[in-house]
Amino acid sequence: MKGTKGRRRFIDYPRQGREGLRRWLPSWRQWLSAVALGVGGLAGLLAVVYAKVDIPSENALAGQEATVYYWADGSQMVSVGAVNRQNVTLDKVPDSVENSVISAENATFYSDPGVSLQGIGRALVTMVSGGDTQGGSTITQQFVKNTYLSQDQTVTRKVKEFVIALKVNNQKSKREILRGYLNTSWFGRGSYGIQAAAHAYYGIDATKLNPSQGAMLAALLKGSEQYDPGLSKANHARAVARWKWILDRQVDTGKMSAQERAKYRTFPEPRALSKPTSQAGQTGYLVDVANKFIKADTGLTDKDLARGGYRIHTTFDKKRTRRLEKAVTDVRRDTIDPKRRTADKFVEFGAASVRPKDGAIVALYGGADATKHFSNNADTTAVPVGSAFKPFVLAAALQQQVDEPAAAWDGTATEAPEADPSRAAADKTRPLVLRWALMKGKNPPFVQAGQQMGLERIRDLAVASGLRKESLARLEQTFPLGTSAPSAVRMASAYTTFTNGGLHTDPYAVSALTHDGRPVPGLRRPESHQVLDAGVAQQVSGALEERGRQALEAQGGTAAQQPVAAGLTEPGDRMKSAWFIGSPPAGVPDLGTGPGTGSGSGGGVRPGRLPGAGDGDGDGNEPTTAVTMFRNKPGAPELLPMQDVGGAATGLGTTIPPKIWSAYQQAP
């Protein structure tokens, strides 16, 4: 019998004649064979995929239907038109614009095979790991994605993009690809393509763009939401930096001489942001807020929404929104006269109504007209809230008493509370002093309470009640006095905590979202959570109700009469804003007309609902409404003082927001 010893195996593994670890380490030949096999297999797989994947028909980018927004009752609010796109030939695009785009996005465009192996590898790794999926594509790949594929960020789509890009690069000229890319790329401001972008940003045809303007538009290809200079100061800084880099990059790549580059030292500021006339009045503000919630919940971008085909059902009540707009317009006409008083110039109003039970935003007033005043005053975080913040300090003190009974204050305040002598000894606690200070419009007890409780406790309660942490001021001594600048939407939402038994539900503006008839995943309906003990919420509500009653009686009125002048201005206030937040009672017994608060960076409190006002839902779920007033000159970073706004009779302007609220509550 012939032995088998010495017979060579087809694969010598584990390796014969080796001991220990070396027996299990492949030889260099084995390593080389494995690599060759892998490369060959990958090449074969790529060849099969290349053969099977055809260039598809162009997607429906140029002809898809508009996006429609609906009121809460299901009626149509506005239809935002289909894609704003105007195709142009390359002879209508200056060479300098082409050079800017190529230098910024793909310097090797004219010499590469249409794909970047390094870029595709990076993109696949980041997608698998859950990182940023943007970037890593050549101009050809981006053209393929825009023209033939969806915008989904998946491995399958990325592989298809890679293969189709190879085919497109072989079948189309580079000039054809560049023309298609320039006509399908997203530049922001609702514009697809270089022609629409030239009009959106500079009001001219693409053929008239100069090298500086072309470099600015090329910067937007990195992401208009981060590089449109009109959206924010941070965006402006990023846009300027990238604009400079693109011009310098053209010098480095030989597309522009240093002498030509030296001509462009001033950033080419684009036109101010504008909205289509279909979004005039309050509609543009409502659309902006709805889009903000959609983007936060679903991850969709402005680019996605601009492609159209969405059906967006909002929580906005058509009747309430129109009543709120009318209330602001009427009161403004009766009280503000910039032609007679310099102090009445640049006066702005914002307001929002939020339902306490579910957090639905039912009405907004963002400004006079979204097509003329782009900034949304109902959603701005630049207006200090003043004394309207003090109820959160009182609530924190009351909640601490529930959580830590031993932490009751010893009563050593800068000013003693006025209380019944028979109860003073037992009731000299921090909440009693703060309640007294709220009634009297005193600041020192709130500052002292912040020092003793800790400002973090107050901040955390405010955040849990719905205020955004980023809108809150630094934790300094004056923090309890309202140096923070939350939006009207968030203030209205936070105040629902007091009238809803300590329960809070975050605000939302979109109840349903579909695309091409299918629900869009990710949209969430916020859930309620207990922020305050129910007894604490009731005590805060009671304090606000009492403060409102006192403010009326001080003027010779009664709590049953319509409030006219509830704001109180404290000594030393900087008077940069005036606020009023009114809430009807919701599930809190024996509170009469309900709580509300008004402030002029130190204002007063008013009853939150007028007897007989006809805006209720009939289920204890009438909305809480916040009204803010401030002065801001367009382009100026600081708010202007409020002294003498509306004339001396208005009490430094602090009575105007309550008038708006009252008119809104009583409107038919």
ZAMARGU-4260 file (C-alpha; in steps of 0.2 Angstrom, whole numbers, plus 5000, padded with zeros to 4 digits):
<rodrens>
0) 5000/5000/5000 | 5006/5017/4995 | 5008/5029/5010 | 5000/5046/5011 | 5015/5054/5020
5) 5022/5068/5010 | 5007/5070/4998 | 5004/5088/4995 | 4988/5095/5000 | 4978/5107/4988
10) 4978/5120/5002 | 4992/5118/5014 | 4983/5125/5030 | 4986/5122/5044 | 5004/5122/5037
15) 5013/5106/5038 | 5031/5106/5045 | 5027/5121/5056 | 5026/5121/5075 | 5016/5132/5087
20) 5009/5149/5080 | 5018/5148/5064 | 5008/5132/5059 | 4992/5144/5059 | 5000/5159/5051
25) 4996/5159/5032 | 5012/5160/5021 | 5015/5175/5009 | 5009/5165/4995 | 4992/5161/5004
30) 4990/5179/5008 | 4993/5184/4990 | 4981/5171/4984 | 4968/5177/4996 | 4969/5195/4990
35) 4969/5190/4972 | 4954/5179/4975 | 4945/5193/4984 | 4949/5206/4971 | 4944/5194/4957
40) 4928/5190/4965 | 4924/5208/4968 | 4928/5213/4950 | 4917/5198/4944 | 4903/5204/4956
45) 4905/5222/4950 | 4905/5216/4932 | 4888/5206/4935 | 4880/5221/4943 | 4887/5233/4930
50) 4879/5222/4916 | 4862/5220/4926 | 4859/5238/4932 | 4853/5249/4918 | 4852/5268/4918
55) 4834/5271/4923 | 4822/5284/4917 | 4824/5301/4924 | 4815/5303/4941 | 4800/5315/4943
60) 4810/5329/4950 | 4804/5342/4937 | 4786/5337/4937 | 4780/5331/4954 | 4765/5339/4962
65) 4765/5352/4975 | 4765/5350/4994 | 4749/5354/5003 | 4746/5361/5020 | 4730/5359/5029
70) 4721/5367/5044 | 4716/5357/5059 | 4698/5355/5051 | 4705/5347/5036 | 4702/5362/5024
75) 4717/5367/5013 | 4728/5381/5020 | 4741/5383/5006 | 4748/5373/4992 | 4767/5376/4990
80) 4771/5375/4971 | 4780/5361/4962 | 4799/5362/4960 | 4806/5379/4955 | 4818/5373/4941
85) 4822/5381/4925 | 4834/5371/4914 | 4848/5381/4905 | 4862/5376/4892 | 4880/5378/4897
90) 4882/5393/4885 | 4870/5402/4897 | 4882/5398/4912 | 4898/5409/4913 | 4914/5399/4913
95) 4918/5407/4930 | 4903/5399/4938 | 4907/5382/4931 | 4925/5383/4938 | 4918/5388/4955
100) 4907/5373/4955 | 4920/5361/4949 | 4934/5368/4961 | 4922/5367/4976 | 4914/5350/4972
105) 4925/5339/4961 | 4942/5347/4955 | 4946/5331/4945 | 4929/5331/4936 | 4936/5331/4918
110) 4949/5318/4921 | 4941/5305/4933 | 4930/5290/4928 | 4914/5298/4936 | 4916/5289/4953
115) 4928/5290/4968 | 4932/5274/4976 | 4939/5282/4991 | 4923/5293/4993 | 4911/5278/4990
120) 4921/5268/5003 | 4920/5283/5016 | 4901/5285/5012 | 4898/5266/5015 | 4907/5265/5031
125) 4898/5281/5038 | 4881/5274/5033 | 4884/5257/5041 | 4891/5265/5057 | 4877/5278/5057
130) 4887/5293/5054 | 4885/5307/5042 | 4880/5300/5025 | 4884/5316/5015 | 4899/5319/5004
135) 4911/5308/4996 | 4903/5309/4978 | 4909/5316/4962 | 4899/5328/4952 | 4894/5313/4941
140) 4888/5303/4956 | 4878/5318/4962 | 4870/5321/4945 | 4865/5302/4945 | 4857/5304/4962
145) 4848/5320/4957 | 4842/5313/4940 | 4839/5295/4941 | 4838/5289/4960 | 4829/5294/4976
150) 4837/5304/4990 | 4837/5289/5002 | 4853/5287/5011 | 4855/5268/5010 | 4869/5256/5005
155) 4859/5249/4990 | 4856/5266/4983 | 4874/5271/4985 | 4879/5255/4976 | 4867/5259/4962
160) 4873/5277/4961 | 4891/5270/4959 | 4887/5258/4945 | 4875/5270/4935 | 4888/5284/4937
165) 4901/5273/4928 | 4889/5269/4914 | 4884/5288/4913 | 4902/5293/4912 | 4904/5281/4898
170) 4889/5286/4888 | 4888/5305/4891 | 4900/5318/4888 | 4907/5328/4903 | 4898/5343/4897
175) 4882/5334/4896 | 4884/5328/4914 | 4889/5346/4920 | 4874/5353/4912 | 4863/5341/4920
180) 4871/5343/4937 | 4869/5362/4937 | 4851/5360/4932 | 4846/5348/4945 | 4856/5353/4961
185) 4848/5360/4976 | 4853/5378/4981 | 4840/5382/4994 | 4827/5395/4994 | 4816/5383/4985
190) 4827/5383/4970 | 4833/5368/4960 | 4847/5373/4947 | 4858/5387/4944 | 4845/5398/4934
195) 4832/5397/4948 | 4846/5400/4961 | 4853/5415/4952 | 4835/5423/4953 | 4832/5418/4971
200) 4849/5425/4978 | 4853/5439/4966 | 4837/5443/4955 | 4847/5440/4939 | 4849/5427/4925
205) 4863/5414/4927 | 4872/5421/4912 | 4874/5438/4922 | 4883/5430/4937 | 4900/5437/4940
210) 4914/5426/4947 | 4911/5432/4965 | 4892/5428/4965 | 4896/5411/4956 | 4908/5406/4971
215) 4894/5411/4983 | 4881/5400/4974 | 4894/5386/4973 | 4896/5387/4992 | 4878/5382/4994
220) 4880/5365/4986 | 4888/5359/5002 | 4871/5362/5011 | 4860/5378/5009 | 4853/5375/5027
225) 4871/5378/5034 | 4877/5390/5020 | 4863/5402/5015 | 4870/5418/5023 | 4852/5425/5025
230) 4847/5411/5038 | 4858/5416/5052 | 4874/5424/5058 | 4883/5407/5059 | 4877/5403/5042
235) 4884/5420/5035 | 4901/5416/5043 | 4902/5399/5036 | 4896/5406/5019 | 4910/5419/5019
240) 4923/5407/5024 | 4918/5394/5010 | 4916/5408/4997 | 4934/5414/5001 | 4940/5396/5000
245) 4932/5392/4983 | 4940/5408/4975 | 4957/5403/4982 | 4954/5385/4976 | 4952/5391/4959
250) 4969/5400/4960 | 4977/5384/4966 | 4969/5373/4952 | 4974/5386/4939 | 4956/5391/4935
255) 4959/5409/4940 | 4974/5421/4941 | 4980/5429/4957 | 4977/5446/4949 | 4958/5441/4945
260) 4956/5434/4963 | 4962/5450/4970 | 4947/5459/4963 | 4935/5450/4974 | 4937/5455/4992
265) 4920/5460/4997 | 4907/5446/5000 | 4893/5447/4987 | 4878/5449/4999 | 4862/5440/4991
270) 4845/5447/4992 | 4835/5446/5008 | 4825/5431/5011 | 4807/5432/5003 | 4792/5421/5002
275) 4779/5418/4988 | 4764/5428/4989 | 4754/5413/4993 | 4762/5413/5010 | 4757/5431/5014
280) 4750/5436/5031 | 4751/5423/5044 | 4752/5408/5032 | 4771/5409/5030 | 4774/5409/5048
285) 4762/5394/5050 | 4771/5384/5037 | 4788/5388/5045 | 4783/5382/5062 | 4775/5366/5054
290) 4791/5363/5044 | 4802/5365/5060 | 4793/5351/5069 | 4793/5340/5054 | 4812/5342/5052
295) 4815/5339/5070 | 4804/5323/5071 | 4808/5315/5054 | 4825/5321/5049 | 4818/5328/5033
300) 4827/5343/5026 | 4821/5359/5017 | 4828/5351/5001 | 4817/5336/5004 | 4801/5346/5007
305) 4804/5357/4992 | 4803/5341/4981 | 4784/5341/4984 | 4772/5328/4985 | 4769/5329/5004
310) 4752/5331/5013 | 4754/5340/5029 | 4740/5341/5042 | 4743/5354/5055 | 4735/5358/5072
315) 4732/5376/5067 | 4714/5382/5070 | 4709/5393/5056 | 4696/5403/5066 | 4708/5406/5081
320) 4722/5411/5070 | 4712/5424/5061 | 4705/5431/5077 | 4722/5432/5084 | 4728/5442/5069
325) 4713/5453/5070 | 4716/5456/5089 | 4734/5462/5086 | 4730/5472/5071 | 4716/5481/5079
330) 4725/5485/5095 | 4740/5490/5086 | 4730/5502/5076 | 4722/5510/5091 | 4738/5511/5102
335) 4754/5512/5091 | 4757/5528/5080 | 4775/5529/5074 | 4771/5545/5064 | 4767/5554/5080
340) 4779/5546/5093 | 4797/5540/5089 | 4795/5527/5103 | 4782/5518/5093 | 4794/5515/5078
345) 4800/5497/5076 | 4787/5489/5087 | 4784/5471/5085 | 4771/5458/5091 | 4771/5439/5093
350) 4759/5427/5100 | 4755/5409/5101 | 4740/5398/5108 | 4743/5380/5115 | 4731/5368/5121
355) 4735/5361/5138 | 4729/5343/5136 | 4739/5338/5121 | 4751/5352/5117 | 4743/5356/5100
360) 4748/5374/5094 | 4731/5381/5088 | 4736/5398/5083 | 4751/5410/5079 | 4754/5428/5076
365) 4772/5429/5069 | 4772/5447/5062 | 4762/5458/5050 | 4766/5448/5035 | 4778/5434/5031
370) 4782/5440/5014 | 4788/5457/5021 | 4794/5453/5039 | 4802/5436/5037 | 4807/5433/5056
375) 4794/5424/5065 | 4790/5434/5081 | 4780/5419/5089 | 4795/5408/5088 | 4809/5420/5091
380) 4821/5417/5106 | 4828/5435/5107 | 4815/5443/5119 | 4818/5443/5138 | 4803/5437/5147
385) 4804/5447/5163 | 4793/5444/5177 | 4782/5432/5168 | 4796/5420/5173 | 4793/5422/5192
390) 4779/5409/5193 | 4793/5396/5189 | 4803/5401/5204 | 4787/5400/5215 | 4783/5383/5208
395) 4801/5377/5212 | 4800/5383/5230 | 4783/5375/5232 | 4789/5358/5224 | 4805/5359/5235
400) 4793/5360/5250 | 4784/5344/5244 | 4800/5334/5240 | 4811/5341/5255 | 4800/5346/5269
405) 4815/5350/5280 | 4821/5362/5268 | 4808/5375/5272 | 4815/5393/5272 | 4817/5401/5289
410) 4809/5417/5283 | 4824/5429/5283 | 4819/5439/5268 | 4824/5456/5264 | 4807/5462/5267
415) 4794/5453/5278 | 4779/5445/5270 | 4762/5454/5274 | 4752/5439/5282 | 4739/5437/5295
420) 4748/5438/5312 | 4740/5423/5318 | 4748/5413/5304 | 4764/5422/5302 | 4774/5411/5313
425) 4768/5395/5305 | 4769/5401/5287 | 4785/5410/5286 | 4791/5399/5272 | 4800/5403/5256
430) 4783/5400/5246 | 4774/5413/5257 | 4787/5426/5254 | 4788/5423/5236 | 4769/5424/5234
435) 4769/5440/5243 | 4783/5447/5232 | 4773/5441/5217 | 4758/5451/5223 | 4768/5467/5227
440) 4780/5466/5211 | 4796/5464/5222 | 4812/5457/5215 | 4824/5454/5230 | 4814/5439/5237
445) 4816/5430/5220 | 4834/5434/5219 | 4837/5427/5237 | 4826/5412/5233 | 4837/5408/5219
450) 4853/5409/5230 | 4845/5398/5243 | 4837/5385/5232 | 4850/5384/5219 | 4847/5391/5201
455) 4849/5374/5194 | 4833/5369/5202 | 4823/5383/5195 | 4831/5380/5178 | 4827/5362/5178
460) 4809/5365/5182 | 4807/5378/5168 | 4815/5365/5156 | 4804/5351/5162 | 4789/5363/5160
465) 4793/5365/5141 | 4806/5380/5140 | 4821/5375/5129 | 4837/5375/5139 | 4846/5384/5125
470) 4834/5399/5127 | 4838/5401/5145 | 4850/5414/5152 | 4866/5411/5161 | 4864/5405/5179
475) 4868/5422/5187 | 4860/5431/5201 | 4846/5439/5191 | 4841/5423/5182 | 4825/5422/5193
480) 4820/5439/5187 | 4817/5433/5169 | 4833/5437/5159 | 4829/5422/5148 | 4822/5423/5131
485) 4810/5409/5127 | 4798/5410/5112 | 4780/5414/5114 | 4776/5396/5108 | 4786/5389/5123
490) 4780/5401/5136 | 4762/5397/5132 | 4766/5379/5132 | 4775/5380/5149 | 4761/5389/5157
495) 4749/5375/5153 | 4758/5365/5167 | 4751/5377/5180 | 4733/5375/5174 | 4734/5356/5170
500) 4737/5349/5187 | 4756/5349/5185 | 4755/5339/5169 | 4765/5345/5154 | 4764/5340/5135
505) 4777/5347/5123 | 4770/5358/5109 | 4768/5351/5092 | 4761/5358/5076 | 4758/5343/5064
510) 4746/5329/5067 | 4749/5319/5051 | 4761/5318/5037 | 4761/5308/5021 | 4771/5307/5005
515) 4763/5301/4989 | 4749/5294/4999 | 4760/5284/5012 | 4763/5290/5030 | 4780/5297/5033
520) 4789/5288/5048 | 4796/5297/5063 | 4782/5310/5066 | 4778/5309/5084 | 4764/5314/5095
525) 4771/5320/5112 | 4766/5312/5128 | 4761/5320/5144 | 4772/5319/5160 | 4770/5325/5178
530) 4781/5340/5181 | 4774/5347/5197 | 4764/5340/5211 | 4745/5343/5207 | 4744/5353/5224
535) 4759/5364/5219 | 4751/5367/5202 | 4735/5372/5210 | 4744/5384/5222 | 4753/5393/5208
540) 4737/5395/5199 | 4729/5402/5214 | 4743/5414/5216 | 4741/5420/5198 | 4723/5422/5200
545) 4724/5432/5216 | 4737/5443/5208 | 4726/5447/5193 | 4711/5451/5205 | 4722/5463/5215
550) 4729/5471/5199 | 4711/5475/5194 | 4705/5481/5211 | 4719/5493/5212 | 4712/5502/5197
555) 4695/5502/5204 | 4688/5487/5194 | 4683/5470/5199 | 4688/5453/5194 | 4672/5451/5184
560) 4676/5466/5172 | 4686/5465/5157 | 4705/5468/5161 | 4712/5484/5153 | 4728/5489/5162
565) 4736/5474/5171 | 4755/5477/5168 | 4765/5483/5182 | 4783/5490/5180 | 4795/5488/5194
570) 4809/5500/5198 | 4825/5497/5189 | 4818/5487/5175 | 4827/5489/5158 | 4810/5488/5149
575) 4815/5479/5133 | 4799/5469/5132 | 4781/5467/5137 | 4773/5450/5140 | 4756/5443/5144
580) 4752/5425/5146 | 4734/5420/5150 | 4727/5403/5154 | 4709/5397/5158 | 4708/5384/5172
585) 4709/5366/5166 | 4705/5353/5179 | 4710/5364/5194 | 4695/5367/5206 | 4690/5383/5214
590) 4701/5395/5203 | 4687/5406/5197 | 4693/5415/5181 | 4710/5406/5179 | 4727/5412/5180
595) 4737/5423/5168 | 4752/5434/5169 | 4758/5450/5161 | 4775/5457/5161 | 4786/5472/5155
600) 4802/5464/5160 | 4794/5465/5177 | 4776/5466/5174 | 4760/5460/5183 | 4747/5446/5182
605) 4730/5446/5175 | 4715/5434/5175 | 4717/5422/5161 | 4700/5421/5154 | 4685/5433/5153
610) 4668/5427/5159 | 4658/5424/5144 | 4672/5424/5131 | 4667/5413/5117 | 4683/5404/5112
615) 4681/5388/5123 | 4682/5370/5117 | 4669/5366/5131 | 4680/5353/5138 | 4692/5362/5149
620) 4705/5362/5136 | 4704/5380/5130 | 4722/5386/5125 | 4735/5396/5135 | 4740/5411/5125
625) 4756/5421/5126 | 4758/5438/5119 | 4774/5447/5117 | 4779/5465/5112 | 4796/5472/5109
630) 4805/5485/5098 | 4818/5479/5085 | 4826/5489/5071 | 4829/5478/5056 | 4847/5473/5056
635) 4851/5479/5074 | 4857/5466/5086 | 4850/5474/5102 | 4831/5477/5107 | 4826/5496/5108
640) 4819/5502/5125 | 4800/5502/5128 | 4798/5518/5137 | 4784/5529/5130 | 4778/5515/5118
645) 4760/5519/5115 | 4761/5535/5125 | 4761/5539/5143 | 4743/5532/5146 | 4749/5514/5142
650) 4761/5513/5156 | 4777/5510/5147 | 4768/5499/5134 | 4765/5485/5147 | 4746/5486/5145
655) 4746/5483/5126 | 4749/5464/5127 | 4734/5462/5139 | 4723/5472/5127 | 4728/5460/5113
660) 4724/5445/5124 | 4707/5452/5129 | 4702/5457/5111 | 4707/5439/5106 | 4697/5431/5119
665) 4681/5441/5116 | 4682/5441/5097 | 4667/5432/5089
</rodrens>
